[in-house]
Amino acid sequence: MAQKPSIPKGTRDFTPSEVVKRNYIFDIVKKHFQTFGFQPIETPSFENSETLMGKYGDEGDRLIFKILNSGDYFEKFARDIMESGDLRNILNEKLQSFCSDIDLQLGEKIRQKVLKFSDYNNNQFVSNTYDLHFNFFTENLNSRFQNVYSIATNEYKHHLISWSFTAIRQGRLRNENISNFVSDDVFNFDLSDFPFDALYVETVKKLISKQLTPEISEKALRYDLTVPFARYVVMHQNELDFPFKRYQIQPVWRADRPQKGRFREFYQCDADVVGSDSLLQEVELIQLYDTVFTDLKLEGVTIKLNNRKILAGIAEVIGAKDLLIDFTVALDKLDKIGEDGVKKEMLSKGISESAIEKASPLFNLSGSNADQLERLEELLKDSEEGSKGVSELRFIMETITSLGLQSAKLVIDVTLARGLNYYTGAIFEVGAPEGVSMGSIGGGGRYDDLTGIFGLPNVSGVGISFGLDRIYLVLEELGLFPEAIDRSLDVLCLNFGTKEGLAALKLTTVLRKHGVKADLYPSDAKLNKQFKYANNRNVPYVILLGTEELNNNSFVVKHMESGKQTTFALSEVETFIGGLR
Amino acid sequence: MAQKPSIPKGTRDFTPSEVVKRNYIFDIVKKHFQTFGFQPIETPSFENSETLMGKYGDEGDRLIFKILNSGDYFEKFARDIMESGDLRNILNEKLQSFCSDIDLQLGEKIRQKVLKFSDYNNNQFVSNTYDLHFNFFTENLNSRFQNVYSIATNEYKHHLISWSFTAIRQGRLRNENISNFVSDDVFNFDLSDFPFDALYVETVKKLISKQLTPEISEKALRYDLTVPFARYVVMHQNELDFPFKRYQIQPVWRADRPQKGRFREFYQCDADVVGSDSLLQEVELIQLYDTVFTDLKLEGVTIKLNNRKILAGIAEVIGAKDLLIDFTVALDKLDKIGEDGVKKEMLSKGISESAIEKASPLFNLSGSNADQLERLEELLKDSEEGSKGVSELRFIMETITSLGLQSAKLVIDVTLARGLNYYTGAIFEVGAPEGVSMGSIGGGGRYDDLTGIFGLPNVSGVGISFGLDRIYLVLEELGLFPEAIDRSLDVLCLNFGTKEGLAALKLTTVLRKHGVKADLYPSDAKLNKQFKYANNRNVPYVILLGTEELNNNSFVVKHMESGKQTTFALSEVETFIGGLR
């Protein structure tokens, strides 16, 4: 039975027209990356898991696509489990042994274990069970018992509690030990023994995916271009000349829930400079945005600029330094929920009335960039970090003013946060022209110590990113793709039979040599059918070279839109080609 | 502790110079794909596993990279196993029950099961064990017992045999049943019972990876571009105009053992036509090879041409139709092991002396293409299929002769097989120019029914592929990349301080607007350091714009190779740019 084919959710096939339009964007971006002195690199689609894991937070780790080891990937894991005997039996045995052997004098020690409970690494639970040293057994297993309890579902908690009380009644367990963690539950079971098996199943089900992954997967698909770039810089540091300006345009993969406009495979398009803390890099990157969007005819984009140091300075001067994240998250919502909404949220996060009062100039920081800079300077005069941020912002704004932009607008936006914990200086974001409803179409910023995680500290970087998919949608919406960009064929030669076809193929060959996208219909099918094909492919010119033309050494060109036919001598083919330009 | 970064074996980072050179090849290939009327498509990096699995043979299935399901991927599997109780105990219980309950009168039925043995699906072994109906028990488990035997290692076979003999001695098992599958082994163990546990561990270890994979992985990385293309054609059939000519340049992934020149991630670069069985497509594809390699300045490549129908015809006329594969595999080695070697191998495969005698004209089919065609025609005159192959070959050769090739050489090579089971008509292979030691740098052929596996039968396709990595190595070896192709910067402006730097940035901006790859050194570091950077980046021109130049509205250009310095007025910048061209 033939399969009905489909593709994985969150992925896309790109049709010829889409590929051509996407490449149009890529080509313009690349051209300017290059004139700005950026060099291309490419990194492998998958990296070693340890290169990626832990770099994007817990949520990121979860969204990274992992690749199964090849071959009998399960064998090692199976051997570990099975050669040590039957997992459940071992566990039962050890737990039963615990029940009879437990040292009831461990009260205080156990209490301490309970307190450390939340630090206990669940992942180690299953694996440690195999290599338990019996010396430590009583003490360790007691804490493990509690660990099991902490991850069990309510149903199994009841079993466990019930069993515990039986044990207490039988004098095998002391009440004060167990009561530390069961005190709030209702005990209405009367089972004579605890069902380890069921609890065990539950436990293993919860732990095993996380536990198993590193055993059976050592590689993972690239999640962004930044971490692989940092890895590249460290690995190739001796070949690179700093400042190193690189661009990289490659797909990344995320196991996100697919939704409108969010895909599991999508291209990132990044330009970064590492190894220079000069603010001229920020200036250049703003110019680069302006240049690219101008060349794409996407005029009137807004480049928003902020600086992490300003946000930190504000939090400092209003006395909410510890609440920087809460403060900026709230401030970031200003244009959505308004001044009152922001104030309310700040209050709810524990920022004081007086602090909010101090920050209130931020809520209506309108006016020219120069006005805003002045007010920020005043507001932050008592914060060293904040003042530095203002002076950085001022340098960038003034230099750009002096250089001029072609079509973009540069504005200060102190509410801009974008991955605050990541950026350390400038923060950029590009908004589509007014009237287009679309999120940001680009963003970036400066981050210190990009490569520190891989052992090369103190390398500052600054970079920007172009949001290909959104730029595509905006260009489509505004009709900014060049006319006929997706025309795949300039000329189709019709096929009138073997001899005529050969002559037409010769003509086609000449056209192609001159860079004309030309094709010969591959068989002498009915003319109807051949014309229909020409129409479907939207070919502007069709060439007819039948018996008569063959005898006259000529060919007829039909302009499909007007229907006008022109006869050329075969020797005049270059005249025809000249007319196509 | 910082990680020492590395990349997975078989993958590569591409440096700027490598990316630029690879893109040079891609761009030329793409340009001609387009003038030949091919349209680009792109497909997702991963496909649903069922789209890929089973399409490349067992070896291919093994080499496909599988992607772990996201989230708690193991939970379902764990639930299935564990909620049904303990796996090993169940198995033991059932096997023991088998030993005591076996119906010894089933002789003939069991014999039939044994005969069907090879049809038995190993994958079902473990899962079926859980839901065994006890009604069928004796009969089924007997065959399963043999199944276990068939997959056990020798060591466990001995255990099994030994146990079986004990069972026979005890009258629990009849000799004639067991002897069907143990007859050739030596029985020198005297264990009193069979060690199910060890056998079970061994069995599970062998089966579980294969068994487990579909449970925890539903997606897999693209293995080639052909199957995704077939899937694309079927899914998009209503949007496509046939013949559909597509090209596709994307990476593929194979879990091959990495070795020199073989990678786990590499680009494929394919052009295919589907929906036309016209031989003009073969002609075009040969022209396309010629055009691309000529444009790459890689002159003198050899395009070898064969036809599956000719190989089948030869096997037919020499009376070795059933041995077609053995015959062609041997013939394919002609230039490696010589005529005698080929004959010897054919004999060893069971091809008769007289058949080999009949085929002997093939062994020295030298001479012109026309001569070869004539001899093949004579040799194959009694085979309809063979004669058709010759006439196809003749049409292609004659048409190409009539059209002419620019720099490639087209030769008939009846020893060419290339994935014989895949191609049904023309077979192509491109060899690097003489003197370059490199395997084929391209290949392809015609395949009927490309899309049948996905439910769209009778669509003929023909396609070719360019071997990017090898073409790269050949161009590198022959020094055919354009000079300075990897120059990443045309001009570097040195930085003499804030005011001078701003003037230089203005100049840099103008240069960039004119398409010059230009950069400003980001800080006013010592001139030594700035010049060293310029040297390292191999910049041909350095611009000096110091205080004096700033005051004079001028800039100095230093040609790095000659050391010659020229002064330009800032207003003359376009003169300088003109001189760069």
Interface residues (C-beta under 8 A of the other chain):
Chain A: A2 Q3 K4 P5 S6 I7 P8 T11 R12 D13 F14 T15 P16 V19 V20 N23 K31 H32 Q34 T35 F36 G37 Q39 P40 I41 E42 T43 P44 S45 F46 E47 N48 E50 T51 R62 L63 F65 K66 I67 L68 S70 G71 D72 Y73 F74 E75 A78 R79 M82 E83 D86 R88 N89 D197 V201 V204 K205 K206 I208 S209 L212 T213 I216 S217 E218 K219 L221 R231 Y232 V234 M235 H236 E239 D241 P243 K245 R246 P251 W253 A255 E265 V273 S276 S278 L280 Q281 V283 E284 Q287 T291 T399 S402 L403 G452 I453 F454 G455 L456 S488 L489 G501 L502 L505 K506 T509 L511 R512 K513 G515 V516 K517 A518 D519 L520 P522 S523 Y533 N536 R537
Chain B: A2 Q3 K4 P5 S6 I7 P8 T11 R12 D13 F14 T15 P16 V19 V20 N23 K31 H32 Q34 T35 F36 G37 Q39 P40 I41 E42 T43 P44 S45 F46 E47 N48 E50 T51 R62 L63 F65 K66 I67 L68 S70 G71 D72 Y73 F74 E75 A78 R79 M82 E83 G85 D86 R88 N89 D197 V201 V204 K205 K206 I208 S209 L212 T213 I216 S217 E218 K219 L221 R231 Y232 V234 M235 H236 E239 D241 P243 K245 R246 P251 W253 A255 E265 V273 S276 S278 L280 Q281 V283 E284 Q287 T291 T399 S402 L403 G452 I453 F454 G455 L456 S488 L489 G501 L502 L505 K506 T509 L511 R512 K513 G515 V516 K517 A518 D519 L520 P522 S523 Y533 N536 R537
